[in-house]
Amino acid sequence: MTYDRLVCANCAAPVNEGRCPVCRANRERLQQENPFAALTPMTLIALLVVLIAAVALLAHQTA
């Protein structure tokens, strides 16, 4: 889950903006727990497309 959609219960702002101490602490905690939390779904899709293209290219070269 990406933390860019989470809303702080303390200040009602997005957690990724880090407006209050609670936001900043939670943002830091989420980044430490999961280094991939900052990846957006579009980034993951792009990485998947690149991986599929690489596999297809490799399969084409060996055939």
mmCIF file of the N, C-alpha and C atoms, coordinates in Angstrom:
data_MODEL
# 
_entry.id   MODEL 
# 
loop_
_atom_site.group_PDB 
_atom_site.id 
_atom_site.type_symbol 
_atom_site.label_atom_id 
_atom_site.label_alt_id 
_atom_site.label_comp_id 
_atom_site.label_asym_id 
_atom_site.label_entity_id 
_atom_site.label_seq_id 
_atom_site.pdbx_PDB_ins_code 
_atom_site.Cartn_x 
_atom_site.Cartn_y 
_atom_site.Cartn_z 
_atom_site.occupancy 
_atom_site.B_iso_or_equiv 
_atom_site.pdbx_formal_charge 
_atom_site.auth_seq_id 
_atom_site.auth_comp_id 
_atom_site.auth_asym_id 
_atom_site.auth_atom_id 
_atom_site.pdbx_PDB_model_num 
ATOM 1   N N  . MET A 1 1  ? 0.844  -1.181  0.000   1.00 0.00 ? 1  MET A N  1 
ATOM 2   C CA . MET A 1 1  ? 0.000  0.000   0.000   1.00 0.00 ? 1  MET A CA 1 
ATOM 3   C C  . MET A 1 1  ? 0.892  1.248   0.000   1.00 0.00 ? 1  MET A C  1 
ATOM 4   N N  . THR A 1 2  ? 0.532  2.184   -0.820  1.00 0.00 ? 2  THR A N  1 
ATOM 5   C CA . THR A 1 2  ? 1.288  3.426   -0.847  1.00 0.00 ? 2  THR A CA 1 
ATOM 6   C C  . THR A 1 2  ? 0.716  4.397   0.174   1.00 0.00 ? 2  THR A C  1 
ATOM 7   N N  . TYR A 1 3  ? 1.591  5.165   0.791   1.00 0.00 ? 3  TYR A N  1 
ATOM 8   C CA . TYR A 1 3  ? 1.137  6.071   1.835   1.00 0.00 ? 3  TYR A CA 1 
ATOM 9   C C  . TYR A 1 3  ? 0.706  7.422   1.290   1.00 0.00 ? 3  TYR A C  1 
ATOM 10  N N  . ASP A 1 4  ? 0.766  7.624   -0.018  1.00 0.00 ? 4  ASP A N  1 
ATOM 11  C CA . ASP A 1 4  ? 0.373  8.912   -0.579  1.00 0.00 ? 4  ASP A CA 1 
ATOM 12  C C  . ASP A 1 4  ? -1.129 9.143   -0.501  1.00 0.00 ? 4  ASP A C  1 
ATOM 13  N N  . ARG A 1 5  ? -1.896 8.125   -0.193  1.00 0.00 ? 5  ARG A N  1 
ATOM 14  C CA . ARG A 1 5  ? -3.344 8.272   -0.082  1.00 0.00 ? 5  ARG A CA 1 
ATOM 15  C C  . ARG A 1 5  ? -3.836 8.315   1.363   1.00 0.00 ? 5  ARG A C  1 
ATOM 16  N N  . LEU A 1 6  ? -2.936 8.132   2.307   1.00 0.00 ? 6  LEU A N  1 
ATOM 17  C CA . LEU A 1 6  ? -3.332 8.140   3.713   1.00 0.00 ? 6  LEU A CA 1 
ATOM 18  C C  . LEU A 1 6  ? -3.546 9.569   4.206   1.00 0.00 ? 6  LEU A C  1 
ATOM 19  N N  . VAL A 1 7  ? -4.548 9.737   5.071   1.00 0.00 ? 7  VAL A N  1 
ATOM 20  C CA . VAL A 1 7  ? -4.851 11.048  5.643   1.00 0.00 ? 7  VAL A CA 1 
ATOM 21  C C  . VAL A 1 7  ? -4.580 10.987  7.142   1.00 0.00 ? 7  VAL A C  1 
ATOM 22  N N  . CYS A 1 8  ? -3.912 12.016  7.659   1.00 0.00 ? 8  CYS A N  1 
ATOM 23  C CA . CYS A 1 8  ? -3.552 12.080  9.072   1.00 0.00 ? 8  CYS A CA 1 
ATOM 24  C C  . CYS A 1 8  ? -4.793 12.384  9.912   1.00 0.00 ? 8  CYS A C  1 
ATOM 25  N N  . ALA A 1 9  ? -4.964 11.670  10.996  1.00 0.00 ? 9  ALA A N  1 
ATOM 26  C CA . ALA A 1 9  ? -6.085 11.921  11.898  1.00 0.00 ? 9  ALA A CA 1 
ATOM 27  C C  . ALA A 1 9  ? -5.846 13.155  12.763  1.00 0.00 ? 9  ALA A C  1 
ATOM 28  N N  . ASN A 1 10 ? -4.608 13.590  12.851  1.00 0.00 ? 10 ASN A N  1 
ATOM 29  C CA . ASN A 1 10 ? -4.278 14.739  13.680  1.00 0.00 ? 10 ASN A CA 1 
ATOM 30  C C  . ASN A 1 10 ? -4.559 16.067  12.967  1.00 0.00 ? 10 ASN A C  1 
ATOM 31  N N  . CYS A 1 11 ? -4.125 16.183  11.712  1.00 0.00 ? 11 CYS A N  1 
ATOM 32  C CA . CYS A 1 11 ? -4.266 17.464  11.004  1.00 0.00 ? 11 CYS A CA 1 
ATOM 33  C C  . CYS A 1 11 ? -5.144 17.373  9.754   1.00 0.00 ? 11 CYS A C  1 
ATOM 34  N N  . ALA A 1 12 ? -5.626 16.200  9.406   1.00 0.00 ? 12 ALA A N  1 
ATOM 35  C CA . ALA A 1 12 ? -6.489 15.959  8.244   1.00 0.00 ? 12 ALA A CA 1 
ATOM 36  C C  . ALA A 1 12 ? -5.800 16.289  6.920   1.00 0.00 ? 12 ALA A C  1 
ATOM 37  N N  . ALA A 1 13 ? -4.494 16.260  6.879   1.00 0.00 ? 13 ALA A N  1 
ATOM 38  C CA . ALA A 1 13 ? -3.735 16.480  5.647   1.00 0.00 ? 13 ALA A CA 1 
ATOM 39  C C  . ALA A 1 13 ? -3.166 15.139  5.189   1.00 0.00 ? 13 ALA A C  1 
ATOM 40  N N  . PRO A 1 14 ? -2.796 15.045  3.919   1.00 0.00 ? 14 PRO A N  1 
ATOM 41  C CA . PRO A 1 14 ? -2.147 13.812  3.452   1.00 0.00 ? 14 PRO A CA 1 
ATOM 42  C C  . PRO A 1 14 ? -0.848 13.545  4.225   1.00 0.00 ? 14 PRO A C  1 
ATOM 43  N N  . VAL A 1 15 ? -0.642 12.306  4.599   1.00 0.00 ? 15 VAL A N  1 
ATOM 44  C CA . VAL A 1 15 ? 0.530  11.928  5.394   1.00 0.00 ? 15 VAL A CA 1 
ATOM 45  C C  . VAL A 1 15 ? 1.818  12.215  4.637   1.00 0.00 ? 15 VAL A C  1 
ATOM 46  N N  . ASN A 1 16 ? 1.806  12.049  3.311   1.00 0.00 ? 16 ASN A N  1 
ATOM 47  C CA . ASN A 1 16 ? 3.045  12.242  2.549   1.00 0.00 ? 16 ASN A CA 1 
ATOM 48  C C  . ASN A 1 16 ? 3.513  13.692  2.530   1.00 0.00 ? 16 ASN A C  1 
ATOM 49  N N  . GLU A 1 17 ? 2.653  14.647  2.883   1.00 0.00 ? 17 GLU A N  1 
ATOM 50  C CA . GLU A 1 17 ? 3.076  16.042  2.965   1.00 0.00 ? 17 GLU A CA 1 
ATOM 51  C C  . GLU A 1 17 ? 3.814  16.339  4.267   1.00 0.00 ? 17 GLU A C  1 
ATOM 52  N N  . GLY A 1 18 ? 3.556  15.570  5.313   1.00 0.00 ? 18 GLY A N  1 
ATOM 53  C CA . GLY A 1 18 ? 4.270  15.736  6.575   1.00 0.00 ? 18 GLY A CA 1 
ATOM 54  C C  . GLY A 1 18 ? 4.062  17.084  7.233   1.00 0.00 ? 18 GLY A C  1 
ATOM 55  N N  . ARG A 1 19 ? 2.832  17.545  7.317   1.00 0.00 ? 19 ARG A N  1 
ATOM 56  C CA . ARG A 1 19 ? 2.553  18.875  7.861   1.00 0.00 ? 19 ARG A CA 1 
ATOM 57  C C  . ARG A 1 19 ? 2.704  18.967  9.372   1.00 0.00 ? 19 ARG A C  1 
ATOM 58  N N  . CYS A 1 20 ? 2.418  17.898  10.075  1.00 0.00 ? 20 CYS A N  1 
ATOM 59  C CA . CYS A 1 20 ? 2.509  17.945  11.541  1.00 0.00 ? 20 CYS A CA 1 
ATOM 60  C C  . CYS A 1 20 ? 3.477  16.858  12.021  1.00 0.00 ? 20 CYS A C  1 
ATOM 61  N N  . PRO A 1 21 ? 3.849  16.887  13.303  1.00 0.00 ? 21 PRO A N  1 
ATOM 62  C CA . PRO A 1 21 ? 4.781  15.867  13.824  1.00 0.00 ? 21 PRO A CA 1 
ATOM 63  C C  . PRO A 1 21 ? 4.249  14.441  13.692  1.00 0.00 ? 21 PRO A C  1 
ATOM 64  N N  . VAL A 1 22 ? 2.935  14.281  13.812  1.00 0.00 ? 22 VAL A N  1 
ATOM 65  C CA . VAL A 1 22 ? 2.344  12.942  13.688  1.00 0.00 ? 22 VAL A CA 1 
ATOM 66  C C  . VAL A 1 22 ? 2.511  12.435  12.255  1.00 0.00 ? 22 VAL A C  1 
ATOM 67  N N  . CYS A 1 23 ? 2.243  13.314  11.281  1.00 0.00 ? 23 CYS A N  1 
ATOM 68  C CA . CYS A 1 23 ? 2.425  12.951  9.866   1.00 0.00 ? 23 CYS A CA 1 
ATOM 69  C C  . CYS A 1 23 ? 3.866  12.550  9.591   1.00 0.00 ? 23 CYS A C  1 
ATOM 70  N N  . ARG A 1 24 ? 4.788  13.373  10.039  1.00 0.00 ? 24 ARG A N  1 
ATOM 71  C CA . ARG A 1 24 ? 6.204  13.104  9.773   1.00 0.00 ? 24 ARG A CA 1 
ATOM 72  C C  . ARG A 1 24 ? 6.647  11.795  10.416  1.00 0.00 ? 24 ARG A C  1 
ATOM 73  N N  . ALA A 1 25 ? 6.182  11.535  11.619  1.00 0.00 ? 25 ALA A N  1 
ATOM 74  C CA . ALA A 1 25 ? 6.560  10.291  12.302  1.00 0.00 ? 25 ALA A CA 1 
ATOM 75  C C  . ALA A 1 25 ? 5.987  9.075   11.574  1.00 0.00 ? 25 ALA A C  1 
ATOM 76  N N  . ASN A 1 26 ? 4.740  9.161   11.153  1.00 0.00 ? 26 ASN A N  1 
ATOM 77  C CA . ASN A 1 26 ? 4.133  8.031   10.448  1.00 0.00 ? 26 ASN A CA 1 
ATOM 78  C C  . ASN A 1 26 ? 4.752  7.827   9.075   1.00 0.00 ? 26 ASN A C  1 
ATOM 79  N N  . ARG A 1 27 ? 5.070  8.922   8.393   1.00 0.00 ? 27 ARG A N  1 
ATOM 80  C CA . ARG A 1 27 ? 5.709  8.811   7.087   1.00 0.00 ? 27 ARG A CA 1 
ATOM 81  C C  . ARG A 1 27 ? 7.068  8.135   7.234   1.00 0.00 ? 27 ARG A C  1 
ATOM 82  N N  . GLU A 1 28 ? 7.822  8.529   8.239   1.00 0.00 ? 28 GLU A N  1 
ATOM 83  C CA . GLU A 1 28 ? 9.134  7.919   8.483   1.00 0.00 ? 28 GLU A CA 1 
ATOM 84  C C  . GLU A 1 28 ? 9.002  6.440   8.833   1.00 0.00 ? 28 GLU A C  1 
ATOM 85  N N  . ARG A 1 29 ? 8.015  6.106   9.645   1.00 0.00 ? 29 ARG A N  1 
ATOM 86  C CA . ARG A 1 29 ? 7.789  4.711   10.036  1.00 0.00 ? 29 ARG A CA 1 
ATOM 87  C C  . ARG A 1 29 ? 7.421  3.867   8.822   1.00 0.00 ? 29 ARG A C  1 
ATOM 88  N N  . LEU A 1 30 ? 6.551  4.385   7.965   1.00 0.00 ? 30 LEU A N  1 
ATOM 89  C CA . LEU A 1 30 ? 6.147  3.640   6.780   1.00 0.00 ? 30 LEU A CA 1 
ATOM 90  C C  . LEU A 1 30 ? 7.309  3.442   5.818   1.00 0.00 ? 30 LEU A C  1 
ATOM 91  N N  . GLN A 1 31 ? 8.165  4.425   5.685   1.00 0.00 ? 31 GLN A N  1 
ATOM 92  C CA . GLN A 1 31 ? 9.310  4.295   4.795   1.00 0.00 ? 31 GLN A CA 1 
ATOM 93  C C  . GLN A 1 31 ? 10.312 3.281   5.328   1.00 0.00 ? 31 GLN A C  1 
ATOM 94  N N  . GLN A 1 32 ? 10.465 3.200   6.636   1.00 0.00 ? 32 GLN A N  1 
ATOM 95  C CA . GLN A 1 32 ? 11.403 2.241   7.222   1.00 0.00 ? 32 GLN A CA 1 
ATOM 96  C C  . GLN A 1 32 ? 10.873 0.819   7.114   1.00 0.00 ? 32 GLN A C  1 
ATOM 97  N N  . GLU A 1 33 ? 9.562  0.644   7.278   1.00 0.00 ? 33 GLU A N  1 
ATOM 98  C CA . GLU A 1 33 ? 8.981  -0.693  7.227   1.00 0.00 ? 33 GLU A CA 1 
ATOM 99  C C  . GLU A 1 33 ? 9.017  -1.265  5.820   1.00 0.00 ? 33 GLU A C  1 
ATOM 100 N N  . ASN A 1 34 ? 8.717  -0.442  4.832   1.00 0.00 ? 34 ASN A N  1 
ATOM 101 C CA . ASN A 1 34 ? 8.616  -0.920  3.467   1.00 0.00 ? 34 ASN A CA 1 
ATOM 102 C C  . ASN A 1 34 ? 9.276  0.085   2.530   1.00 0.00 ? 34 ASN A C  1 
ATOM 103 N N  . PRO A 1 35 ? 10.455 -0.199  2.047   1.00 0.00 ? 35 PRO A N  1 
ATOM 104 C CA . PRO A 1 35 ? 11.126 0.764   1.167   1.00 0.00 ? 35 PRO A CA 1 
ATOM 105 C C  . PRO A 1 35 ? 10.407 0.940   -0.164  1.00 0.00 ? 35 PRO A C  1 
ATOM 106 N N  . PHE A 1 36 ? 9.517  0.029   -0.539  1.00 0.00 ? 36 PHE A N  1 
ATOM 107 C CA . PHE A 1 36 ? 8.777  0.128   -1.784  1.00 0.00 ? 36 PHE A CA 1 
ATOM 108 C C  . PHE A 1 36 ? 7.442  0.849   -1.622  1.00 0.00 ? 36 PHE A C  1 
ATOM 109 N N  . ALA A 1 37 ? 7.168  1.392   -0.443  1.00 0.00 ? 37 ALA A N  1 
ATOM 110 C CA . ALA A 1 37 ? 5.897  2.057   -0.197  1.00 0.00 ? 37 ALA A CA 1 
ATOM 111 C C  . ALA A 1 37 ? 5.724  3.313   -1.028  1.00 0.00 ? 37 ALA A C  1 
ATOM 112 N N  . ALA A 1 38 ? 6.806  3.916   -1.433  1.00 0.00 ? 38 ALA A N  1 
ATOM 113 C CA . ALA A 1 38 ? 6.713  5.149   -2.210  1.00 0.00 ? 38 ALA A CA 1 
ATOM 114 C C  . ALA A 1 38 ? 6.446  4.887   -3.693  1.00 0.00 ? 38 ALA A C  1 
ATOM 115 N N  . LEU A 1 39 ? 6.523  3.641   -4.115  1.00 0.00 ? 39 LEU A N  1 
ATOM 116 C CA . LEU A 1 39 ? 6.266  3.339   -5.517  1.00 0.00 ? 39 LEU A CA 1 
ATOM 117 C C  . LEU A 1 39 ? 4.787  3.482   -5.825  1.00 0.00 ? 39 LEU A C  1 
ATOM 118 N N  . THR A 1 40 ? 4.497  4.177   -6.892  1.00 0.00 ? 40 THR A N  1 
ATOM 119 C CA . THR A 1 40 ? 3.103  4.345   -7.300  1.00 0.00 ? 40 THR A CA 1 
ATOM 120 C C  . THR A 1 40 ? 2.682  3.154   -8.158  1.00 0.00 ? 40 THR A C  1 
ATOM 121 N N  . PRO A 1 41 ? 1.397  2.924   -8.289  1.00 0.00 ? 41 PRO A N  1 
ATOM 122 C CA . PRO A 1 41 ? 0.943  1.823   -9.150  1.00 0.00 ? 41 PRO A CA 1 
ATOM 123 C C  . PRO A 1 41 ? 1.432  1.963   -10.595 1.00 0.00 ? 41 PRO A C  1 
ATOM 124 N N  . MET A 1 42 ? 1.514  3.197   -11.114 1.00 0.00 ? 42 MET A N  1 
ATOM 125 C CA . MET A 1 42 ? 1.994  3.389   -12.484 1.00 0.00 ? 42 MET A CA 1 
ATOM 126 C C  . MET A 1 42 ? 3.466  2.981   -12.612 1.00 0.00 ? 42 MET A C  1 
ATOM 127 N N  . THR A 1 43 ? 4.256  3.236   -11.590 1.00 0.00 ? 43 THR A N  1 
ATOM 128 C CA . THR A 1 43 ? 5.662  2.830   -11.614 1.00 0.00 ? 43 THR A CA 1 
ATOM 129 C C  . THR A 1 43 ? 5.765  1.310   -11.631 1.00 0.00 ? 43 THR A C  1 
ATOM 130 N N  . LEU A 1 44 ? 4.944  0.650   -10.847 1.00 0.00 ? 44 LEU A N  1 
ATOM 131 C CA . LEU A 1 44 ? 4.960  -0.808  -10.825 1.00 0.00 ? 44 LEU A CA 1 
ATOM 132 C C  . LEU A 1 44 ? 4.530  -1.381  -12.168 1.00 0.00 ? 44 LEU A C  1 
ATOM 133 N N  . ILE A 1 45 ? 3.532  -0.781  -12.800 1.00 0.00 ? 45 ILE A N  1 
ATOM 134 C CA . ILE A 1 45 ? 3.086  -1.237  -14.115 1.00 0.00 ? 45 ILE A CA 1 
ATOM 135 C C  . ILE A 1 45 ? 4.198  -1.044  -15.140 1.00 0.00 ? 45 ILE A C  1 
ATOM 136 N N  . ALA A 1 46 ? 4.876  0.095   -15.093 1.00 0.00 ? 46 ALA A N  1 
ATOM 137 C CA . ALA A 1 46 ? 5.976  0.350   -16.029 1.00 0.00 ? 46 ALA A CA 1 
ATOM 138 C C  . ALA A 1 46 ? 7.094  -0.668  -15.833 1.00 0.00 ? 46 ALA A C  1 
ATOM 139 N N  . LEU A 1 47 ? 7.425  -0.989  -14.600 1.00 0.00 ? 47 LEU A N  1 
ATOM 140 C CA . LEU A 1 47 ? 8.462  -1.991  -14.337 1.00 0.00 ? 47 LEU A CA 1 
ATOM 141 C C  . LEU A 1 47 ? 8.043  -3.361  -14.855 1.00 0.00 ? 47 LEU A C  1 
ATOM 142 N N  . LEU A 1 48 ? 6.775  -3.696  -14.709 1.00 0.00 ? 48 LEU A N  1 
ATOM 143 C CA . LEU A 1 48 ? 6.269  -4.970  -15.214 1.00 0.00 ? 48 LEU A CA 1 
ATOM 144 C C  . LEU A 1 48 ? 6.354  -5.028  -16.739 1.00 0.00 ? 48 LEU A C  1 
ATOM 145 N N  . VAL A 1 49 ? 6.023  -3.933  -17.416 1.00 0.00 ? 49 VAL A N  1 
ATOM 146 C CA . VAL A 1 49 ? 6.105  -3.885  -18.878 1.00 0.00 ? 49 VAL A CA 1 
ATOM 147 C C  . VAL A 1 49 ? 7.554  -4.065  -19.332 1.00 0.00 ? 49 VAL A C  1 
ATOM 148 N N  . VAL A 1 50 ? 8.478  -3.409  -18.657 1.00 0.00 ? 50 VAL A N  1 
ATOM 149 C CA . VAL A 1 50 ? 9.895  -3.547  -19.007 1.00 0.00 ? 50 VAL A CA 1 
ATOM 150 C C  . VAL A 1 50 ? 10.353 -4.993  -18.794 1.00 0.00 ? 50 VAL A C  1 
ATOM 151 N N  . LEU A 1 51 ? 9.934  -5.609  -17.725 1.00 0.00 ? 51 LEU A N  1 
ATOM 152 C CA . LEU A 1 51 ? 10.304 -7.000  -17.461 1.00 0.00 ? 51 LEU A CA 1 
ATOM 153 C C  . LEU A 1 51 ? 9.754  -7.934  -18.534 1.00 0.00 ? 51 LEU A C  1 
ATOM 154 N N  . ILE A 1 52 ? 8.507  -7.744  -18.913 1.00 0.00 ? 52 ILE A N  1 
ATOM 155 C CA . ILE A 1 52 ? 7.899  -8.587  -19.949 1.00 0.00 ? 52 ILE A CA 1 
ATOM 156 C C  . ILE A 1 52 ? 8.618  -8.385  -21.281 1.00 0.00 ? 52 ILE A C  1 
ATOM 157 N N  . ALA A 1 53 ? 8.953  -7.141  -21.601 1.00 0.00 ? 53 ALA A N  1 
ATOM 158 C CA . ALA A 1 53 ? 9.676  -6.874  -22.851 1.00 0.00 ? 53 ALA A CA 1 
ATOM 159 C C  . ALA A 1 53 ? 11.049 -7.529  -22.841 1.00 0.00 ? 53 ALA A C  1 
ATOM 160 N N  . ALA A 1 54 ? 11.731 -7.500  -21.724 1.00 0.00 ? 54 ALA A N  1 
ATOM 161 C CA . ALA A 1 54 ? 13.054 -8.124  -21.622 1.00 0.00 ? 54 ALA A CA 1 
ATOM 162 C C  . ALA A 1 54 ? 12.957 -9.631  -21.794 1.00 0.00 ? 54 ALA A C  1 
ATOM 163 N N  . VAL A 1 55 ? 11.963 -10.241 -21.191 1.00 0.00 ? 55 VAL A N  1 
ATOM 164 C CA . VAL A 1 55 ? 11.778 -11.692 -21.327 1.00 0.00 ? 55 VAL A CA 1 
ATOM 165 C C  . VAL A 1 55 ? 11.437 -12.042 -22.767 1.00 0.00 ? 55 VAL A C  1 
ATOM 166 N N  . ALA A 1 56 ? 10.580 -11.247 -23.408 1.00 0.00 ? 56 ALA A N  1 
ATOM 167 C CA . ALA A 1 56 ? 10.220 -11.506 -24.796 1.00 0.00 ? 56 ALA A CA 1 
ATOM 168 C C  . ALA A 1 56 ? 11.428 -11.362 -25.713 1.00 0.00 ? 56 ALA A C  1 
ATOM 169 N N  . LEU A 1 57 ? 12.246 -10.367 -25.471 1.00 0.00 ? 57 LEU A N  1 
ATOM 170 C CA . LEU A 1 57 ? 13.453 -10.161 -26.272 1.00 0.00 ? 57 LEU A CA 1 
ATOM 171 C C  . LEU A 1 57 ? 14.430 -11.319 -26.096 1.00 0.00 ? 57 LEU A C  1 
ATOM 172 N N  . LEU A 1 58 ? 14.584 -11.762 -24.874 1.00 0.00 ? 58 LEU A N  1 
ATOM 173 C CA . LEU A 1 58 ? 15.476 -12.891 -24.601 1.00 0.00 ? 58 LEU A CA 1 
ATOM 174 C C  . LEU A 1 58 ? 14.958 -14.165 -25.262 1.00 0.00 ? 58 LEU A C  1 
ATOM 175 N N  . ALA A 1 59 ? 13.654 -14.387 -25.203 1.00 0.00 ? 59 ALA A N  1 
ATOM 176 C CA . ALA A 1 59 ? 13.076 -15.577 -25.839 1.00 0.00 ? 59 ALA A CA 1 
ATOM 177 C C  . ALA A 1 59 ? 13.228 -15.511 -27.353 1.00 0.00 ? 59 ALA A C  1 
ATOM 178 N N  . HIS A 1 60 ? 13.112 -14.331 -27.911 1.00 0.00 ? 60 HIS A N  1 
ATOM 179 C CA . HIS A 1 60 ? 13.238 -14.163 -29.366 1.00 0.00 ? 60 HIS A CA 1 
ATOM 180 C C  . HIS A 1 60 ? 14.680 -14.407 -29.823 1.00 0.00 ? 60 HIS A C  1 
ATOM 181 N N  . GLN A 1 61 ? 15.653 -13.993 -29.016 1.00 0.00 ? 61 GLN A N  1 
ATOM 182 C CA . GLN A 1 61 ? 17.056 -14.163 -29.382 1.00 0.00 ? 61 GLN A CA 1 
ATOM 183 C C  . GLN A 1 61 ? 17.498 -15.625 -29.317 1.00 0.00 ? 61 GLN A C  1 
ATOM 184 N N  . THR A 1 62 ? 16.914 -16.380 -28.404 1.00 0.00 ? 62 THR A N  1 
ATOM 185 C CA . THR A 1 62 ? 17.312 -17.796 -28.266 1.00 0.00 ? 62 THR A CA 1 
ATOM 186 C C  . THR A 1 62 ? 16.614 -18.689 -29.253 1.00 0.00 ? 62 THR A C  1 
ATOM 187 N N  . ALA A 1 63 ? 15.553 -18.215 -29.888 1.00 0.00 ? 63 ALA A N  1 
ATOM 188 C CA . ALA A 1 63 ? 14.804 -19.050 -30.838 1.00 0.00 ? 63 ALA A CA 1 
ATOM 189 C C  . ALA A 1 63 ? 15.419 -19.060 -32.210 1.00 0.00 ? 63 ALA A C  1 
# 
